[in-house]
Amino acid sequence: QVQLVESGGGLVQAGGSLRLSCAASGRTFSSYAMGWFRQAPGKEREFVAAIRWSGGRTYYADSVKGRFTISRDNAKNTVYLQMKSLKLEDTAIYYCAGGPQYRSGSSHAESYDYWGQGTQVTVSS
């Protein structure tokens, strides 16, 4: 069982940066594939980024590639999402998700078994 708690969201101007954190409980965190998803008002939840359990490979949605960076620190049971050059369309609730190793890199929400409560990111003009 893994519990996930996101933090770091907030209000930022377009072009600015934020770093989201996702703290995980459970001794087996390092064995989980991790991902970030987001959901904007009136839209479906969409994939943002994912990282393999070992942290060796990362995956990104085209809309954030080159602007967002996912990373993890297994010693701290934490996964991060560094967001730069934020755009108005990045406004959403951001969710951290965890799933089994063999689903590493998946962009499908159903591949992940554990979800955080979400953190709001609002980008203003």
N, C-alpha and C positions, 0 to 999 in steps of 0.2 A: 504494500500500500504506500502510495506517495501523495503527500499533500503539497500543493503549490500556492505560493502567495506572491503576487506581483506588487511592485512599487515603482515609483519614479515618474509616473505620469503627471501631466499638468498642462498649463496653458503656455504656449510658446508662439512667437511670431514666425511667420513664414521665413524660411532661410535659416532658422535657428536649429538648435540641437537638443536632444534629450537622451538620457540613457535609462532604459528600463531594466529592472532586475526581477528575477524570479527565484525566490528561495524555496528550496524543496526539503521536506522532512523525509526521513527514511534512510537507512544505511545503504540501500541499493541504488541511490541516485545515479551513480557513475555508470550503471549498466543500462540506463534508459536513453533512448533517443528523445530529443527535446525539440520543440518547435514553438514558433510564435504565430498567432493568427490575429486577425482584427475584424471588427464588425462596425460598420458605419450605420447611422440611422436609416432605416428603410432598406438596408441591403443585407445580403447573406454574409455569413462569416467567410473570410477569405484567408488563404495562406499568405504568410509574410516571409518566414525564414525557418530553416531547420538546421540542426547540427547532429552529427553522428554521436553515438555514446562516447566514443573516444575523443571527440572534438577535432578529429583530423580532417573532416570534410564538411563543408557547409553548402546550403542550398537557398536560393532566393527567388522570390517572385520577380518577374521582369520589372514591375512598377517600382521596386525599391532597390534593385541591383545597382551597386555603385554608391548608394547613399546610406544604406543600413548595413550593420555588421552584427552577426550573431556570434557569441562566444560562450564558453562555459568554464567554470572553475570547479572541478569535481571535489577538490579539497574543501571548498566552501559550500558545496551543494547548491550552487547558484548558476543560473544561466542569464546572460545579458543580451540586450538588444540596443546597440548604439545607433541612434538615428541622427543623421545630419541632413542639411539642406531640406528641411521639412517643408512640405507643401500643404496647401489647404486641404487637398484630397487625402492627406494622411490622417485627418481627424477621424477618430474611431475609438472604440474600446479595444484595448489590446489584451489578448489572452495568452498565457503560457500553457503549454501542453506537454505531456510526457507519454511515451509509449515504448513498446518492447524494441530491443536492439534490431531485430530483423526488419523493422519498419523504418529504420533510420532514413531520413531524407524525404519521407513522404509528405506530399502537399495536401493530402486528404485528411480532413478532420476526423473521420472515422477510424483512422489508423492510430489515434492517440486515446489512451484509456483514462488519463488524469488531466484535469483542467483546473486552472486557478479561477479566481472570482473576477478577474479583469481589472485593468487600470485605464482611466480615461486620458486620452491624449487629444488636446484641442489646439489646432494651428490657426492663428488669426492673421489677417492681412495687415 
